[in-house]
Amino acid sequence: MALYAIVGEDKPDSLADRLAVRPEHIARLQALNEAGRLVLAGPFPAVDAADPGAAGFTGSLIVAEFEDLQAATAWAEADPYRRTGVYTAVTVKPFKHVLP
């Protein structure tokens, strides 16, 4: 098992579509967390605010443990945000945790 960073980039004006599939997206992250494989996960606000309101988000970052790059990529491609077009692009890269 190794760590991988998954960066999803949202389509413009994705907020309504994000909210529609968010419960399914969060459930998948919770499963990774319960398995002890999730390091961190969260969205990129479209504006410099903890709650961007109607501005929404521009994407997300997930760092988690997977068997290999192929498994991480398959997991990312199956994400509801990707399947429903919220993410227009997804990048998956090996990640080395240094600090803290």
N, C-alpha and C positions, 0 to 999 in steps of 0.2 A: 504494500500500500504506500502511496505517495500523495503529496498535496498538489492540488491544481487550482488555479485561479480561473474563474469563469466570469467574463465581462459581457453582459448583454446590453445592446444599444437599442433604445426605444425609437419607434417611429414618432414623427411629430404628433402632438396632441393625443398622446396615448392614455391619458388618465382614465377615461371612461372604460376603455377596454381592459386596462390594468385592474381596475376595481372589480370588473365582472369575473375575472378568473383568479383573483388574488387568493381566495380561500384554498383553491387547489394548489397554487404555487407555494403557499405557506405550509400546507400539509406535507409536501415533498421535502421542504427544508426541515420541518420538525422531525420527519423520519430520519434524515441524516443526522440531526442533532441527537436524537434518542439512541442512535447507533454509535455515538461518540465520534462521528466523522466530520462534523461541521466545525470549522474554525471561526468563521464570521460570514455574515450575509447582510446586505442592505442596499437600498436604492441610492441613486445620485439625484438629489433635488435639482430641479431646473433653475432655481434661484437660491441665493445664499440665505436659507432659512431652514430651521428644523422642520417646520410645516410649510411646504411650498404652496399649499392651497391649490387653486385652479391652475397654477403654472405646471404642476405635476412633476414628473421625473424624466430624466434623460437616459436612464439605464440602471443597471444593477451590478454589484460585485458579490461573488460567492467564492469563498475559499474553503475547500473541503477535500477529504481524503477519498481517493478512488484506487482501484486495482492498477489502472494504467491510463494513459492518455485516451485510448479508445473508449474505455468505460466512462471516463469523465465527459468526453465529447458526446457519447450516446445519451448520457443523463441530461446534459445541457440541451440537446436537440429535442428531447422529450418533454422539456419544461412547458407548462401551459402558456407562458408568455411567448415562447418561441412558436409553439404549435398554432396559436391564434393570431400571430402577426404583431404582437406588442413589440417583441424584439425583431428588428430588421437585420441584425447581425449579432453573432455570438462568437467570441474568441475564447479559446481554452488553451491555457499554457501551464506547463509545470511551474510549481511555486516552491521556493525554499524559504521556510520560516526561520528568520534569524533573531529578531527581537520582538517583543520582550520575551 
